[in-house]
Amino acid sequence: MKSVNCKWQLPTGVVIAWALVVAGNAAFSAPPPYYDVGSYGAVGDGATLATVAIQKAVDACAADGGGKVLIPAGRYITGPIFLKSRVEIELESGAVLLGSNNFADYPTLDGRWEGIERKVYASLFTGRGLEHVSITGRGVLEGQGAVWWVANRKTAELRKKHGLTGREPENPPDAPLRWPRPRMINLYNCTNVLIRDITILNSPSWNVHPVYCENVTLDNVTITAPPDSPNTDAVDPDSCRDVRISNCRFDVGDDCIVIKSGYNEDGRRVGIPCEDILVSNCTFLHGHGGVVIGSEMSGSVRNVAVVNCVFDGTQRGLRVKTASGRGGVVEHFCASNLVMRNISDAAFSVTAAYADRQAGPANGKPAPDTIPVMRHIHWSNVSVSNTRQVADMSGLDTSPLEDLSLVNVQANAANSGIRLANAKELRLDNIVLQTTSGPALEVQKASNIDIFRLTAPQPNGDAPVISFKEVSGAFVHDCAVQGGSGVFLKLTGDGNNDVTCEGNWLAAGLKERQP
């Protein structure tokens, strides 16, 4: 039997194509280059300053076109690190970056603080004009902020002694702080920013402060500072666009999330709004406010959505704060599916008289561009328990709060209910209030109001369920009061007109309106 030698061969073109596929898959699966800071001299002993070594690793990574700078487990003392484009900083589990306590380790740079462009101390992570910058990992940024908090309080005392008020760019020469304190992460004019999984503790001041940035993502970030630590806001998007904050836990000494766009004249000069902000699936513990707009909002803030969040122990839940002199517009602030409990002040707060600053200069009318505008605020599906006050919301005489709605809110308060003033185009729908003092709903200097399905268990003492003063155009219908005696709706003064009550269910002995 004759043997047969079979030779099977692919066509040349197919072989070349297959080789390209194999090579492409190999390139696709290859991990990005990484740069271990230990290879550049960083020592994680909690004693050796590692600033130069970490910066060398960042610079080498950027010079090679980008990649990952790896910070392995250990405790690294560092001053400010200057980030670079296409570089990811990854803190491994067990890695702790400790901010240096030596103020001399912090250079100064031109930045923004409290809405004014000014010289500031560089932050632990600082970036300017970057693309595709990331800070990730299960490690910890520990700001060791206590020394800065002490210096800040001493500086405030000296400012008062020198008669300095307001927000002057410089502090007295004898102050321990010549410039505003560092933040933990401070980025300017950056795009495609990712901060994920890290824990931040004890920042000298604000924790995460993006300024003039676009496409910023914070995900699964934990930020903690003592309740009495000064200005330790968790996240301050400042004149930014397209910001997403999700799955985070904040427990700080000032506002948790606070959205800003510049202070007074300087904010209007820059004129960059903060817009398109989404906050979802977050937990807020201690903090002056959970999600806040202002008070520096002179460049305007618009298109803010808050969904599926829990507030437990904040001073306020949702808040807008501004003042005459700011100018700017706050509009389209929507929130839904929230749980609030143990709120020490008001669950909902809107004010145009922040820090007791009411309308206008002493002589003459305020310039039109200094009058703030607040409109199109819609909050719904909120459960509130154990708050001092349910809501305190008001605009200015010269600029009423416009187009506000509260829908599907159930709340019990240790004190008072809802107070609305200097407003127009208001809608309250399906509100259940349990309060212990005053009217459940108090409205002053307002027009075009629709109150639908308000439920209150009973009047508080001699107080009416609803109080109107200088109200024009109100429709109160399908409401229910389930006990007690007294007055359902009380009209005070001579400025009320066009008020209609219809289809309300009132317990026996309760008068519908007075007078």
PyMOL commands that set and color helices and strands:
alter all, ss='L'
color gray80, all
select helices_A, chain A and resi 12-29+37-40+51-63+103-105+146-161+264-270+354-356+368-370
alter helices_A, ss='H'
color red, helices_A
select strands_A, chain A and resi 34-36+45-49+67-71+74-78+81-82+87-91+95-99+108-113+116-121+125-128+131-137+140-142+185-188+191-196+199-201+208-211+214-219+222-224+241-246+249-251+257-259+274-280+283-284+291-294+301-312+318-321+329-351+373-394+401-434+441-456+466-477+480-481+486-492+497-502+505-506+510-514
alter strands_A, ss='S'
color yellow, strands_A
deselect
rebuild
show_as cartoon
